[in-house]
Amino acid sequence: MWKRASDVIKNPGWEIAVLFFNEDWARKNPRVANDFMVAYLKGARDMMDAWNGGRNRAEVVDIMIKHTRVKDRALYDRMHWGFIDPNGAILKDSLRDQQEFFARLGSIPRKVDVDAILDDRYVKYAVEQLGRK
């Protein structure tokens, strides 16, 4: 590895993945959507604790060995683990910047209002249940 994205892109950071719910499904199944987000953030927090050398590291590495292609335990000590915000925050400025970049290239037919497409009600519910980390 030469550099991590965070070594090159510092402000506003670089959002590379977000979690989407089908809007119609979530509206029809709000309890399931909320419960899923609670479970997702619990998992994100466990992973980030393990990434930072927490007491659950061996357990999380066992799970990743079982469910991914990376079977060599020693690699987990050498590789960079992806970051998941433990409170489900999304870097909106990064999404805007990326959209501007692709718009300048002509790669997207039209821009969207980032604030209008992001709905954090499920994240807020999960953080209310779990507390801020």
TAFEN-V896658 format. One record per run of one state. SS is the DSSP state (a for helix, b for strand, c for the rest). FROM is the first residue (numbers start at 1). TO is the last residue. Records with the same first field share a line. If there is no record, write none. Layout:
# TAFEN-V896658
SS=FROM-TO  FROM-TO
This chain:
# TAFEN-V896658
c=1-4  9-22  29-29  52-56  68-74  79-91  106-113  118-120  131-133
a=5-8  23-28  30-51  57-67  75-78  92-105  114-117  121-130
